[in-house]
């Protein structure tokens, strides 16, 4: 089986598996369509995924290009599940990501 968290192919970023319109399940995480699931309950956030963005680390101010594949609200937080271009994933908050309408050349070389 392919690694669901492997590198993202530049030409195919729009085909990155994502979860939209409902809360993710454990099965979605195992299949690579979501990064997390909230067993106590959440609701989907109204953002079209997958979408490119730049994650800004609040401690180091480093910028990391990501493809957001999941957005869910739980309590007063909006959490995002994102894929890293070189492989791997992360969970972050909505406030930590600047969304891009389209990826630029810097997005894929950062």
C-alpha positions in Angstrom: 0.0 0.0 0.0 1.2 3.5 -0.8 2.2 5.8 2.0 -0.8 8.2 2.5 1.5 10.9 3.9 4.2 10.7 1.2 5.3 13.7 -0.9 2.7 15.7 -2.9 3.2 15.8 -6.7 3.3 19.4 -7.9 1.1 18.8 -10.9 -1.4 16.8 -9.0 -1.8 18.8 -5.8 -5.5 19.4 -6.5 -6.0 15.6 -6.4 -4.7 15.4 -2.8 -7.3 13.3 -0.9 -9.3 15.5 1.4 -12.4 15.4 3.6 -15.1 18.0 3.1 -18.7 18.5 4.2 -18.5 16.2 7.3 -16.4 15.5 10.3 -13.5 13.1 9.7 -13.5 9.6 11.1 -10.7 7.2 12.2 -11.2 5.5 8.8 -10.6 8.8 7.0 -7.3 9.3 8.9 -6.1 5.8 8.1 -6.9 6.3 4.4 -5.1 9.7 4.3 -8.2 11.8 3.6 -7.9 13.5 7.0 -5.1 14.1 9.5 -7.1 13.9 12.7 -10.6 13.0 14.0 -12.3 14.3 17.1 -14.0 11.5 18.9 -16.0 13.9 21.2 -17.5 15.6 18.1 -16.9 18.4 15.7 -18.5 20.1 12.6 -16.9 20.8 9.3 -15.7 24.3 8.6 -16.9 25.8 5.4 -13.6 25.9 3.4 -13.1 24.2 0.1 -10.4 21.6 0.4 -7.8 20.8 -0.8 -6.4 24.3 -0.7 -2.8 25.6 -0.7 -1.6 27.7 2.1 1.4 28.9 4.0 1.7 27.8 7.6 3.4 30.3 9.8 5.0 28.9 13.0 4.1 31.4 15.8 7.3 30.6 17.8 9.9 30.7 15.0 8.0 32.7 12.3 9.1 30.1 9.8 6.9 29.6 6.7 6.0 26.2 5.4 3.9 25.5 2.3 1.0 23.1 3.0 -2.0 21.6 1.3 -4.9 21.8 3.7 -7.1 18.7 3.4 -9.4 19.1 6.4 -11.0 21.9 8.4 -13.2 21.3 11.5 -14.7 23.3 14.3 -14.7 22.0 17.9 -15.7 24.4 20.6 -14.2 27.8 19.8 -11.3 26.4 17.7 -11.1 25.8 14.0 -8.5 23.1 13.4 -6.9 22.3 10.1 -5.3 19.1 8.9 -2.6 19.7 6.4 -0.1 17.8 4.2 3.5 18.9 3.9 4.8 19.0 0.3 7.8 16.8 1.0 5.7 14.2 3.0 4.1 14.1 6.4 1.3 16.0 7.9 0.4 18.5 10.6 -2.5 19.8 12.7 -2.7 23.6 13.1 -5.3 26.3 13.7 -7.0 28.5 11.1 -5.1 31.5 12.4 -1.8 29.9 11.5 -2.4 29.5 7.8 -2.5 32.1 5.0 -4.5 30.6 2.1 -3.4 31.0 -1.5 -5.8 31.1 -4.4 -3.2 29.4 -6.5 0.3 28.1 -5.6 3.1 30.3 -6.9 6.6 29.2 -7.9 7.9 30.0 -4.3 5.2 27.7 -2.9 6.8 24.6 -4.5 10.4 25.6 -3.8 10.1 26.8 -0.2 
